[in-house]
Each structure stands twice: as C-alpha cells, then as structure tokens.
Amino acid sequence: MPGGSVWVLVLALALPSTGQNYLEDAKRIMNITPVIDGHNDLPWQLLGKFNNQLEKPEANLTVLNDTHTNIPKLREGHVGAQFWSVYVPCDTQNKDAVKRTLEQMDVVQRMCDLYPETFSCVTDPDGIEQAFQNGKVASLMGVEGGHSIDSSLGVLRSLYHLGARYMTLTHSCNTPWADNWLVDTGEEKPVHNGLSPFGKIVVQEMNRLGMMVDLAHVSVNTMKAVLNISKAPVIFSHSSAYGICAHRRNVPDDVLRLVNSTGSLVMVNFYNDYVTCSKKANLSDVADHLDYVKKVAGAGAVGFGGDYDGVSRLPTGLEDVSKYPALVAELLARNWTEEEVKGALAKNLLRVFRQVEEVKKTLQNTAPYESPIPFEELEGSCRTSYGYNGAVTARCPPAALALALVLAPLLSVLL
C-alpha cells in the first residue's frame, strides 16, 4: 500500500551506505583477527624524508604525521601484520639495486629494534600469530621488483636468508627475465612474452626457498606463466580487479579464475587510479573490488594490499592505515560472513604462506639451482664476467669518458 511504500523508502534512506553501523562489530572481529596488509611503502618514505636516519627526532614513528603510516594510526587501524616493501626504483636496475635493497631491508630491521614494543620482525606464519597474541605488529619484508636481485640466484637466496618473504617479479620495468605490466599498455615492448627460461628458474628457486611469488606489476602473460608453473600458491600483494577498473595493473577475470584454481591470493590495492580508473574514489569503490574478487576467485582469494605511503591518491574514507575498520564494516554491511571477513583480514594470507612453506618442505632435498643467467642476457655496461668461460669482461667507461658522456647533452644545449 502507499503508506507501506513510504515507510520502506524512509528505512532505505535511514540505512547507512558506508557500513558505519557495523563498525563496532568490525572492531570486535579485528581485536581477534587483525589485518595483515600485503604492501606498505613506509620504508621508502623514510629514505626520502630522512635518508634512513631513524634516530632523527622528526623521524619518530610515534609522532610522524605527514605519512599514511605511523604507530598510532597502525594501532587505530588494528594492523596486526605488515609486509613492508623494501622497494627501490627501476632506475637502480643494473646499477646499485642490490645495495639499495639491502639498505631498505636494514631500515625495516631497525624499525623493529627501535620500537620493540610495537614491531616484531618475523619470517613465518607462526611468528605472525605470535605477534598477534603479543599485541605487536608482525613486520615482514617484501622485495618489490626482480631488478633487486640483479638476475642473480645467489642474491635471491641471500635476500631470503636476510628475511625477505616475497618478491614481486617486476616493478614497472622489464627485467632480463620477466615482462612488466607496461607491455600490456604498449608503452614497453614484450621481451620474453612472460618469463624467459631463467625467469622460470627464478620461480622454481622461490618455491624451493619458501618465498612467496608476487605478481603485482607483471604483465598478463607473466601472470599466466607463473600460475601455470609455480608449485605453490602465489600472491598479488597490491592489485585490484580489472573487471571493475580496466587498468593494466589490475587482475583480469581469466587470471582471477587461475587464482581460484591454484589457491592463490589477490590483496586489493587502494590507489584511486586502480580502484575507479580516475583520480577520485571512495571506500565503497574499494569494497566493490573486494566483492568482485570474491565473486570471481572465491572468498579464499581476497586480501588487503593498501599500498599506503606508495601512492599519491587514496579513497575518501581510506585516507591512512587507521581506516581499515571502516572498510571491514562496509563488508559486513554487504553481508560478508564473519568467517569471510576473517579470511580477507588474515586467514587467507596465512593459508597461502603455510602452503608455500609446505611446498618448501617437499623440496627440501632439491639442490639449489646453480645455473646462472646467460651472460649475453644481462644488461648494463658496468659489469664483469667472472665465472663465464669465454665471455669478454664488460668494462665501465673511464671516469673522464663517463663525465664527458654526462656533460655532452648539457653542452650541446648551452652551445
């Protein structure tokens, strides 16, 4: 009847669209199962702002306020574990990428040393759960870009032994053994149509080590190649759904179906450009991606990978790491079950991590892969060839010539 219709309309208008009425339930759940976030670039901010000098008063993480992340915000956001990105840019490739990566790993370790009441550096699922129980933020390291290993299996193994527990195979540049997402835009040319033979060895060695393979930033062909050869589930540490926003950094539907069949994980990115393909977005838009991944790949394939402190634009309602409970509240408002929410918060990642370690156990009698990348596949002019029989040593240009090469373009402009 008309009166009933009016009442239904009133009720509809009264119900919150952002899920704020579910905030209390969200916080209750997160007190038991805090969020494990797949990707945070605070270490990069600490380099840019303070040159990694953490003892500077202005670098104090209890008061640092011009970043998306600080200790009070982590506490308010119920963050129980964080994969800190030890990112170094693509312009370090074939130069000082390994050194720079080691320095960023050192920053994460020093964060744990400097704030032991807040951070606990861990390397396995049990360590994460122990940190939960102790009320600390489990701190793990993710290497963001295969250029960080300089095409060396020895460096890959060393980074693992120093605590790295995932590696993104590329950043926004090809490596000598894997193609990045820009080849799908036409901005870069495919070199390997996914993975080179050495790239496949890198994945196999990561399986043997127990290091999660991260497919954020890689091309679609690279995604498919890895999902078809990896013995362990993989992660997308900070990627969203292409079916919602057709950005090439996102995961297309056919790959989401492979994610489902391999028990892998997509940790949804909050960057506006990947959420709405525009400069503006809101919390509800991010929840749409979580819904979509859940629909196509299953509830066990969903996680959070906010990309805080690595992006310039964030959705309204998700401005910093304190806002995770509001997103969980929105999922509850969308009729996600408590178990589905706990999965997205932490349990899905813990399952993948444990399965990666189980694969490691099955390969414990497998010898490390020793065959190096062919010398002719390496890039960069400043490289030696020790160990490569018959290869000619690549020499750096003499200092005077190097200076002349740098100055020549400038002089041509001035003259």
C-alpha positions in Angstrom: 0.0 0.0 0.0 1.2 3.6 -0.4 1.9 4.1 3.3 4.0 1.0 3.3 6.0 2.1 0.3 6.7 5.4 2.1 7.9 3.5 5.1 10.2 1.3 3.0 11.6 4.4 1.4 12.2 6.0 4.8 14.0 2.9 6.1 16.2 2.7 2.9 17.2 6.3 3.4 17.9 5.7 7.1 20.2 2.7 6.5 23.9 3.7 6.1 25.6 3.1 2.8 29.1 3.1 4.3 28.6 0.4 6.8 29.3 2.6 9.8 26.7 0.9 11.9 28.8 -2.2 11.6 31.9 -0.5 13.0 31.6 -2.0 16.4 31.4 -5.5 15.0 34.3 -4.8 12.8 36.5 -3.7 15.7 35.4 -6.8 17.7 36.4 -9.1 14.9 39.7 -7.2 14.4 40.6 -7.5 18.0 40.8 -11.2 17.5 41.9 -11.3 13.8 43.8 -8.1 13.0 44.6 -7.2 9.4 47.6 -8.5 7.5 48.3 -5.9 4.8 50.3 -7.0 1.8 52.1 -3.8 0.9 53.2 -0.6 2.6 55.9 1.8 1.4 56.8 3.5 4.7 60.5 2.4 4.3 60.6 4.3 1.0 59.2 7.4 2.8 61.8 7.1 5.5 64.5 7.1 2.8 63.1 10.1 1.0 62.4 12.2 4.1 65.3 11.3 6.4 67.8 9.3 4.3 67.0 6.4 6.6 68.2 8.2 9.7 65.6 6.8 12.1 67.1 8.5 15.2 66.2 11.9 14.0 63.6 13.5 16.2 61.4 14.3 13.2 61.5 10.6 12.1 59.9 9.4 15.3 57.2 7.0 14.2 55.0 7.8 17.2 54.6 11.4 16.0 55.4 11.3 12.3 52.3 12.8 10.7 52.9 13.6 7.1 52.7 9.9 6.0 49.8 7.5 5.7 51.5 5.3 8.4 52.7 5.9 11.9 52.4 3.9 15.1 49.2 5.5 16.5 47.5 5.0 13.1 48.6 1.4 12.9 47.1 0.8 16.3 43.8 2.5 15.5 43.6 0.5 12.2 44.0 -2.8 14.0 47.0 -3.7 11.8 48.4 -6.9 13.2 51.0 -7.7 10.4 52.5 -5.6 7.7 54.6 -6.6 4.7 56.9 -3.6 4.4 58.0 -3.0 0.9 61.8 -2.8 0.5 61.3 -1.0 -2.8 64.0 0.6 -4.9 63.1 2.3 -8.2 63.7 0.9 -11.7 66.4 3.4 -12.4 68.6 1.4 -10.0 68.5 -1.6 -12.3 71.9 -2.6 -13.5 73.4 -0.1 -11.1 73.0 -0.2 -7.3 69.7 -2.0 -6.9 71.2 -4.7 -4.7 72.9 -2.2 -2.3 69.8 -0.1 -2.2 67.6 -3.1 -1.4 69.8 -4.2 1.4 69.6 -0.7 2.9 65.8 -0.7 2.8 65.8 -4.2 4.5 68.1 -2.7 7.1 65.5 0.1 7.7 62.8 -2.5 8.5 65.0 -4.3 10.9 66.0 -1.1 12.6 62.3 -0.2 13.0 61.8 -3.4 14.9 64.9 -2.7 17.0 63.9 0.9 17.7 60.3 0.2 18.6 60.3 -3.3 20.1 57.1 -2.6 22.0 55.3 -2.1 18.6 57.1 -4.0 15.9 58.2 -7.7 15.9 60.3 -8.7 12.8 59.1 -12.2 11.9 59.6 -14.5 8.9 56.8 -17.2 9.1 53.1 -17.7 9.8 53.8 -18.8 13.4 55.7 -15.6 14.0 52.7 -13.6 12.7 50.3 -15.3 15.1 52.7 -14.9 18.0 52.8 -11.2 17.3 49.0 -11.1 17.3 49.0 -12.6 20.7 51.6 -10.2 22.0 49.8 -7.2 20.7 52.5 -6.3 18.3 52.7 -5.5 14.5 54.3 -8.5 12.9 56.8 -7.0 10.4 57.8 -8.8 7.2 59.7 -7.7 4.1 58.6 -7.9 0.5 61.1 -7.2 -2.3 59.2 -5.0 -4.9 60.8 -5.8 -8.2 63.0 -8.5 -9.6 65.6 -5.9 -10.5 66.6 -6.0 -6.8 68.3 -9.4 -7.3 70.3 -8.2 -10.4 69.5 -11.5 -12.2 71.4 -13.5 -9.5 70.0 -16.6 -7.8 72.7 -16.1 -5.2 71.3 -12.7 -4.4 67.8 -14.1 -4.3 68.8 -16.7 -1.7 70.7 -14.1 0.3 67.7 -11.8 0.5 65.6 -14.7 1.6 68.1 -15.6 4.4 68.0 -11.9 5.4 64.2 -12.1 5.9 62.5 -11.3 2.6 59.4 -13.4 2.3 58.0 -12.4 -1.1 59.4 -10.9 -4.3 57.4 -9.0 -6.9 58.9 -10.4 -10.1 59.0 -7.0 -11.8 58.2 -3.4 -10.9 57.2 -1.0 -13.8 60.1 -2.2 -15.9 61.1 -5.4 -17.6 64.0 -7.4 -16.0 66.3 -9.5 -18.2 63.9 -12.5 -17.4 60.3 -11.2 -16.9 57.9 -8.7 -18.6 56.1 -6.0 -16.6 52.6 -4.6 -16.9 53.6 -1.7 -19.2 54.0 -4.2 -22.1 50.2 -4.6 -21.9 49.7 -0.9 -22.5 52.1 -0.7 -25.4 54.4 1.6 -23.6 57.1 -1.1 -23.5 57.7 -4.0 -25.8 57.5 -7.5 -24.6 60.9 -9.1 -24.3 60.0 -12.6 -23.0 56.3 -13.0 -23.6 56.1 -13.6 -19.9 59.1 -15.4 -18.5 62.4 -16.3 -20.0 63.9 -19.7 -19.2 65.9 -18.1 -16.5 62.7 -16.4 -15.2 61.1 -19.9 -14.8 64.2 -20.9 -12.8 63.7 -17.9 -10.5 60.1 -19.0 -9.8 61.3 -22.6 -9.1 64.0 -21.4 -6.7 61.5 -19.2 -4.9 59.3 -22.3 -4.5 62.3 -24.2 -3.1 63.2 -21.5 -0.7 59.7 -21.0 0.6 59.5 -17.4 -0.8 56.1 -16.2 -2.0 55.9 -15.2 -5.6 54.2 -11.8 -6.0 52.6 -11.0 -9.4 51.6 -7.3 -8.8 53.2 -5.2 -11.6 53.8 -8.0 -14.0 52.3 -8.5 -17.5 49.3 -10.7 -18.0 51.5 -13.3 -19.8 53.8 -13.3 -16.9 50.9 -13.8 -14.5 49.7 -16.8 -16.5 53.2 -18.3 -16.9 53.8 -18.2 -13.2 50.4 -19.5 -12.2 50.9 -22.4 -14.6 54.4 -23.4 -13.3 54.5 -22.5 -9.6 54.2 -25.4 -7.3 52.9 -23.1 -4.6 50.1 -20.6 -4.5 51.1 -17.0 -5.3 50.0 -13.6 -4.3 49.2 -10.3 -5.8 50.4 -8.1 -3.0 48.7 -4.9 -4.1 46.5 -5.3 -7.2 42.8 -4.8 -7.9 40.2 -6.2 -10.2 40.4 -5.4 -14.0 36.7 -6.2 -14.3 35.9 -3.1 -12.2 38.6 -0.8 -13.3 40.3 -1.6 -16.7 43.8 -0.6 -15.6 46.6 -2.9 -16.7 47.9 -3.0 -13.1 44.8 -4.9 -12.2 44.0 -8.6 -12.5 41.8 -9.7 -15.4 39.0 -12.3 -15.0 40.7 -15.2 -16.7 43.7 -14.7 -14.3 41.3 -14.5 -11.3 39.9 -17.9 -12.3 43.5 -19.2 -12.2 43.9 -17.6 -8.8 40.9 -19.6 -7.7 42.2 -22.9 -9.1 45.6 -22.5 -7.6 44.5 -21.3 -4.2 46.3 -18.0 -4.7 45.5 -14.6 -3.3 44.7 -11.0 -4.6 45.3 -8.3 -2.0 43.3 -5.4 -3.2 45.1 -2.1 -3.8 43.5 1.2 -2.6 45.1 3.6 -5.1 42.3 5.6 -6.7 43.7 5.1 -10.2 43.4 1.3 -9.8 40.1 1.5 -8.0 38.0 3.7 -10.3 40.4 4.5 -13.1 40.2 8.1 -12.1 41.6 10.5 -9.5 38.7 10.2 -7.2 37.4 7.1 -5.3 35.7 6.3 -2.0 35.7 3.4 0.5 32.7 1.8 -1.2 34.5 1.6 -4.5 37.3 -0.4 -2.8 34.6 -2.7 -1.3 33.4 -3.3 -4.9 36.8 -4.7 -5.8 36.8 -7.0 -2.8 33.2 -8.1 -3.7 34.4 -8.7 -7.3 37.4 -10.8 -6.4 35.3 -12.8 -4.0 32.7 -13.4 -6.7 35.2 -14.5 -9.5 38.0 -16.1 -7.5 36.3 -17.1 -4.3 36.2 -15.8 -0.7 39.5 -17.5 0.0 41.3 -15.4 -2.7 40.7 -12.0 -1.1 43.1 -9.8 1.0 44.1 -6.2 1.6 47.1 -4.6 0.0 46.5 -0.9 0.6 49.8 0.4 -0.9 49.9 3.1 1.7 52.8 5.5 1.5 53.4 4.4 -2.0 50.6 6.2 -3.8 49.5 9.9 -4.1 45.8 9.5 -4.1 43.6 7.4 -1.7 39.8 6.9 -1.5 37.7 9.1 0.8 37.3 7.1 3.9 40.6 5.2 3.5 43.0 8.1 3.9 45.5 6.3 6.0 46.2 3.0 7.8 43.8 3.8 10.7 40.8 3.3 8.4 40.8 -0.5 7.9 37.9 -1.0 10.4 35.6 1.2 8.3 36.3 -1.0 5.3 35.6 -4.1 7.3 32.4 -2.5 8.5 31.4 -1.9 4.9 32.0 -5.6 4.1 29.8 -6.6 7.0 27.1 -4.3 5.7 27.3 -6.1 2.4 26.5 -9.4 4.1 30.0 -10.8 4.2 30.1 -13.5 6.9 32.4 -13.2 9.8 34.5 -16.0 8.5 34.8 -14.4 5.1 35.9 -11.2 6.7 38.5 -13.0 8.9 39.7 -14.7 5.7 40.2 -11.4 4.0 41.8 -9.8 7.1 44.4 -12.5 7.7 43.4 -16.2 7.3 43.7 -16.3 3.6 47.3 -14.9 3.6 48.2 -17.2 6.5 46.9 -20.2 4.4 48.9 -19.2 1.4 52.0 -18.6 3.4 51.7 -22.0 5.1 51.2 -23.7 1.7 54.3 -22.1 0.4 56.2 -23.4 3.4 54.7 -26.9 2.8 56.0 -26.9 -0.8 59.4 -25.9 0.6 59.3 -29.0 2.8 58.5 -31.2 -0.2 61.5 -29.7 -2.0 64.0 -29.8 0.9 66.0 -32.5 -0.8 66.2 -30.5 -4.0 69.6 -28.8 -4.6 69.7 -25.1 -5.1 69.5 -24.0 -8.8 73.0 -23.0 -9.8 72.9 -22.3 -13.5 73.4 -18.5 -13.9 71.6 -16.4 -16.4 73.5 -16.4 -19.7 75.9 -13.5 -19.8 74.6 -12.1 -23.0 71.1 -11.7 -21.4 72.5 -9.4 -18.8 72.1 -5.7 -19.2 74.2 -2.7 -18.2 77.6 -1.6 -19.3 79.3 -1.7 -15.9 79.6 -5.4 -15.4 82.3 -8.0 -15.1 82.2 -11.6 -16.5 84.0 -13.6 -13.8 82.9 -17.2 -14.0 81.6 -17.0 -17.5 84.0 -19.0 -19.6 84.9 -17.2 -22.8 82.9 -14.2 -22.0 84.5 -10.8 -22.5 84.7 -8.7 -19.4 82.4 -5.6 -19.7 84.2 -2.5 -18.6 82.8 0.6 -17.1 83.8 3.7 -19.2 86.8 5.5 -17.8 85.9 8.3 -15.4 86.8 11.1 -17.8 84.8 9.5 -20.6 81.8 8.9 -18.3 81.9 12.6 -17.3 82.1 13.7 -20.9 79.1 11.5 -21.8 77.1 13.1 -19.0 78.1 16.7 -19.9 77.8 16.3 -23.7 74.0 16.8 -23.8 74.2 19.8 -21.5 77.0 21.4 -23.5 75.0 20.9 -26.7 72.1 22.9 -25.2 74.3 25.7 -23.9 76.2 25.9 -27.2 
